[in-house]
Amino acid sequence: MAISIGSNTASLSAGRGISQAKSRIEDSFDRLSSGSRINKPSTDPANLAVAIELLANVKTSAVAARNISDGVSVASIAEGSISSASDITGRMGELATQSANGTLTNEQRSVLNEEYQALSSELDRIAGSTEFNGRSLLNGSSSIGLQVGTDSSSNSRIDLSLPGVSSQQLGLTGDISTQEGARQAIDQTTQSIDTLSNAQAEIGSVVSRLTSAYENLKVSELNQQSAASRILDTDVAAESANLIANNIRLKASVAIQAQANTIPQTALSLLS
């Protein structure tokens, strides 16, 4: 390489090395101090886009999990009231069976009918008072669609159908003050008990589905969070090694530039 006093390319090259090493050291400091591998979009735009989508899905999954918890709460409240209605209907069946017996007088049947009608009114009260978040559950018009997934497809929804438990909806509008009325009430209460039992079984199956959906969401949420972490989080060991290596490069470049800066002085010494 020719010696000249007009330029010092060796020093410029060493200066470029200093600048690069310094920039890399600053990047390492940013990654180590923030814990994030991507501190600005230009670092890795493609993977940043993937990570943002993963984190958005994590948040959506968390909301869907809360929806499922609300759905289980609705089912639990409804199931408890249906269980009470089933007990009441069973008692009404006992009264109807007793009243249908030919050994009773009409006066005795009237006494039994008083309890029968009181229990019928209690069914109406349960139907009107069983609520969740201000919504009536057992008035016969409740079919609740639960959003349990992260998209709008049918696979992300579970429907919870709830029966009406009022005396009219269960077909328990008669009385047992007569033997014939009591006989009809026996069939009516038997049918109502079957209706309520089927409703309880259906609610149980929905709760089982909700539980499975909840567990699946939590597993998916964890996996997506881990995937985003692998993209975004700093590998401390690797970045520490990079920091040490770039520190060595910086010191070497500084030393080389110091030596390169003596070259023009060598050229001047040739003139003297």
C-alpha positions as CSV (number, residue, x, y, z in Angstrom):
1,M,0.0,0.0,0.0
2,A,1.4,3.4,-1.0
3,I,2.1,5.9,1.7
4,S,0.5,9.3,1.2
5,I,-0.4,12.4,3.1
6,G,-3.6,13.1,1.0
7,S,-5.7,10.3,2.4
8,N,-5.7,7.8,5.2
9,T,-7.9,5.0,4.1
10,A,-6.6,2.7,6.8
11,S,-7.8,5.1,9.5
12,L,-11.2,5.6,7.7
13,S,-11.6,1.8,7.6
14,A,-10.8,1.5,11.3
15,G,-13.2,4.3,12.0
16,R,-15.9,2.5,10.2
17,G,-15.2,-0.6,12.3
18,I,-15.5,1.5,15.5
19,S,-18.8,2.9,14.4
20,Q,-20.2,-0.6,13.6
21,A,-19.0,-2.1,16.8
22,K,-20.4,0.9,18.8
23,S,-23.8,0.5,17.1
24,R,-23.9,-3.2,17.9
25,I,-22.9,-2.6,21.5
26,E,-25.7,-0.1,21.8
27,D,-28.2,-2.6,20.3
28,S,-27.0,-5.2,22.8
29,F,-27.5,-2.8,25.7
30,D,-31.0,-2.1,24.5
31,R,-31.9,-5.8,24.3
32,L,-30.3,-6.7,27.6
33,S,-31.9,-3.7,29.5
34,S,-35.4,-4.1,28.0
35,G,-35.4,-7.9,27.8
36,S,-36.8,-7.6,24.2
37,R,-35.0,-8.7,21.1
38,I,-37.1,-6.4,18.9
39,N,-37.0,-2.8,20.2
40,K,-38.0,-1.2,16.9
41,P,-39.9,-2.5,13.9
42,S,-36.9,-2.2,11.6
43,T,-35.1,-4.9,13.6
44,D,-37.2,-7.8,12.4
45,P,-40.5,-6.6,10.8
46,A,-41.6,-10.1,9.7
47,N,-41.3,-11.8,13.0
48,L,-42.6,-8.7,14.8
49,A,-45.9,-9.0,12.8
50,V,-46.1,-12.7,13.7
51,A,-45.6,-11.9,17.4
52,I,-48.2,-9.1,17.4
53,E,-50.8,-11.5,16.0
54,L,-49.9,-14.2,18.5
55,L,-50.3,-11.7,21.4
56,A,-53.6,-10.5,20.0
57,N,-54.8,-14.1,20.0
58,V,-53.7,-14.5,23.6
59,K,-55.8,-11.6,24.7
60,T,-58.8,-12.8,22.7
61,S,-58.4,-16.3,24.2
62,A,-58.4,-14.8,27.7
63,V,-61.7,-13.0,27.0
64,A,-63.2,-16.2,25.6
65,A,-62.1,-18.0,28.8
66,R,-64.0,-15.4,30.8
67,N,-67.0,-16.0,28.6
68,I,-66.8,-19.7,29.4
69,S,-66.6,-19.0,33.2
70,D,-69.8,-16.8,32.8
71,G,-71.5,-19.6,30.9
72,V,-70.6,-22.1,33.7
73,S,-72.0,-19.7,36.2
74,V,-75.3,-19.4,34.3
75,A,-75.5,-23.2,34.0
76,S,-74.9,-23.6,37.7
77,I,-77.6,-21.1,38.7
78,A,-80.1,-22.6,36.3
79,E,-79.3,-26.1,37.3
80,G,-79.8,-25.3,41.0
81,S,-83.2,-23.8,40.3
82,I,-84.2,-26.7,38.0
83,S,-83.3,-29.1,40.8
84,S,-85.6,-27.2,43.2
85,A,-88.3,-27.3,40.6
86,S,-87.8,-31.0,40.2
87,D,-88.2,-31.5,43.9
88,I,-91.3,-29.5,44.0
89,T,-92.8,-31.4,41.0
90,G,-92.0,-34.6,42.7
91,R,-93.9,-33.5,45.8
92,M,-96.8,-32.4,43.6
93,G,-96.8,-35.9,42.2
94,E,-97.0,-37.4,45.7
95,L,-99.9,-35.2,46.5
96,A,-101.7,-36.1,43.3
97,T,-101.2,-39.8,43.9
98,Q,-102.5,-39.4,47.4
99,S,-105.5,-37.4,46.3
100,A,-106.3,-40.0,43.6
101,N,-106.9,-42.6,46.2
102,G,-110.6,-43.5,46.6
103,T,-110.5,-43.7,50.4
104,L,-110.2,-39.9,50.7
105,T,-113.1,-37.5,51.0
106,N,-113.5,-34.3,48.9
107,E,-112.7,-32.2,52.0
108,Q,-109.4,-34.1,52.4
109,R,-108.6,-33.6,48.7
110,S,-109.2,-29.9,49.1
111,V,-106.6,-29.7,51.8
112,L,-104.1,-31.6,49.6
113,N,-105.0,-29.3,46.7
114,E,-104.1,-26.2,48.8
115,E,-100.5,-27.5,49.1
116,Y,-100.6,-28.5,45.4
117,Q,-101.6,-25.0,44.3
118,A,-99.0,-23.4,46.7
119,L,-96.3,-25.5,45.1
120,S,-97.5,-24.5,41.7
121,S,-97.2,-20.9,42.7
122,E,-93.6,-21.6,43.9
123,L,-92.8,-23.0,40.4
124,D,-94.0,-19.7,39.0
125,R,-91.8,-17.7,41.4
126,I,-88.7,-19.7,40.6
127,A,-89.4,-19.2,36.8
128,G,-89.7,-15.5,37.4
129,S,-86.8,-14.9,39.8
130,T,-84.0,-17.1,38.4
131,E,-81.7,-14.6,36.7
132,F,-78.1,-13.9,35.7
133,N,-76.9,-10.4,35.0
134,G,-80.5,-9.2,34.9
135,R,-81.5,-11.9,32.3
136,S,-84.3,-14.4,33.2
137,L,-83.1,-17.9,32.7
138,L,-86.1,-20.2,33.3
139,N,-89.0,-18.3,31.7
140,G,-89.0,-20.6,28.6
141,S,-87.3,-18.1,26.2
142,S,-83.6,-18.6,27.2
143,S,-81.3,-20.0,24.6
144,I,-77.9,-18.6,25.3
145,G,-75.1,-18.6,22.7
146,L,-71.7,-18.7,24.4
147,Q,-68.7,-17.3,22.5
148,V,-66.0,-19.8,23.5
149,G,-63.5,-19.4,20.7
150,T,-61.5,-16.7,19.0
151,D,-63.4,-16.5,15.7
152,S,-66.9,-16.2,14.4
153,S,-67.3,-19.8,13.2
154,S,-69.8,-22.3,14.7
155,N,-66.9,-24.1,16.2
156,S,-66.3,-21.1,18.5
157,R,-69.9,-21.2,19.9
158,I,-71.7,-23.4,22.4
159,D,-75.5,-23.0,22.9
160,L,-77.1,-23.4,26.3
161,S,-80.8,-24.1,26.1
162,L,-82.8,-23.7,29.3
163,P,-86.4,-24.8,29.9
164,G,-89.3,-22.9,31.3
165,V,-90.3,-24.1,34.8
166,S,-93.5,-22.2,35.4
167,S,-96.6,-24.3,36.2
168,Q,-98.1,-23.5,32.8
169,Q,-95.0,-24.3,30.9
170,L,-94.7,-27.6,32.7
171,G,-98.4,-28.4,32.2
172,L,-99.3,-28.3,35.9
173,T,-102.3,-26.0,35.8
174,G,-104.9,-28.4,37.0
175,D,-106.0,-29.1,40.6
176,I,-106.3,-32.3,42.7
177,S,-109.5,-31.4,44.6
178,T,-111.3,-34.2,42.7
179,Q,-110.3,-37.8,42.1
180,E,-110.4,-37.4,38.3
181,G,-108.3,-34.2,38.5
182,A,-105.8,-35.9,40.7
183,R,-105.4,-38.8,38.3
184,Q,-104.7,-36.4,35.5
185,A,-102.2,-34.6,37.7
186,I,-100.3,-37.8,38.2
187,D,-99.5,-38.0,34.5
188,Q,-98.8,-34.3,34.3
189,T,-96.3,-34.4,37.2
190,T,-94.6,-37.5,35.8
191,Q,-94.1,-35.8,32.4
192,S,-92.8,-32.7,34.1
193,I,-90.3,-34.6,36.1
194,D,-89.0,-36.2,32.9
195,T,-88.8,-32.8,31.2
196,L,-86.8,-31.4,34.1
197,S,-84.5,-34.4,34.3
198,N,-83.7,-34.2,30.6
199,A,-83.0,-30.5,31.1
200,Q,-80.6,-31.2,33.9
201,A,-78.8,-33.8,31.8
202,E,-78.5,-31.4,28.9
203,I,-77.1,-28.7,31.2
204,G,-74.6,-31.2,32.6
205,S,-73.4,-32.1,29.1
206,V,-73.0,-28.4,28.2
207,V,-71.0,-27.7,31.4
208,S,-68.8,-30.7,30.4
209,R,-68.2,-29.2,27.0
210,L,-67.5,-25.8,28.5
211,T,-64.9,-27.3,30.8
212,S,-63.1,-29.0,27.9
213,A,-63.3,-25.7,25.9
214,Y,-61.8,-23.8,28.8
215,E,-58.9,-26.2,29.2
216,N,-58.2,-26.2,25.4
217,L,-58.2,-22.4,25.4
218,K,-55.8,-22.2,28.3
219,V,-53.4,-24.6,26.6
220,S,-53.6,-22.6,23.3
221,E,-53.1,-19.4,25.2
222,L,-50.0,-20.8,26.9
223,N,-48.6,-22.1,23.6
224,Q,-49.2,-18.8,21.8
225,Q,-47.6,-16.8,24.6
226,S,-44.6,-19.1,24.5
227,A,-44.3,-18.7,20.7
228,A,-44.5,-14.9,21.0
229,S,-41.9,-15.0,23.8
230,R,-39.5,-17.0,21.6
231,I,-39.8,-14.3,19.0
232,L,-39.6,-11.2,21.2
233,D,-37.6,-12.1,24.2
234,T,-33.8,-11.5,24.4
235,D,-31.6,-14.5,24.7
236,V,-29.5,-13.1,27.5
237,A,-26.7,-15.6,27.2
238,A,-26.3,-15.1,23.4
239,E,-26.6,-11.3,23.7
240,S,-24.1,-11.2,26.5
241,A,-21.6,-13.1,24.3
242,N,-22.4,-10.6,21.4
243,L,-21.7,-7.7,23.8
244,I,-18.3,-9.1,24.8
245,A,-17.4,-9.8,21.2
246,N,-18.3,-6.3,20.0
247,N,-16.4,-4.8,22.9
248,I,-13.3,-6.6,21.8
249,R,-13.9,-5.4,18.2
250,L,-14.3,-1.9,19.4
251,K,-11.1,-1.9,21.3
252,A,-9.3,-3.6,18.4
253,S,-10.6,-1.0,16.0
254,V,-9.6,1.9,18.2
255,A,-6.1,0.4,18.5
256,I,-5.8,0.0,14.8
257,Q,-7.0,3.5,14.1
258,A,-4.4,4.9,16.5
259,Q,-1.7,3.0,14.5
260,A,-3.3,4.1,11.1
261,N,-3.1,7.7,12.2
262,T,0.7,7.4,12.4
263,I,1.0,6.6,8.7
264,P,0.8,10.3,7.4
265,Q,3.6,11.1,9.9
266,T,5.7,8.4,8.3
267,A,5.2,10.1,4.9
268,L,6.2,13.5,6.4
269,S,9.4,12.0,7.9
270,L,10.4,10.9,4.4
271,L,10.4,14.6,3.3
272,S,12.6,15.8,6.1
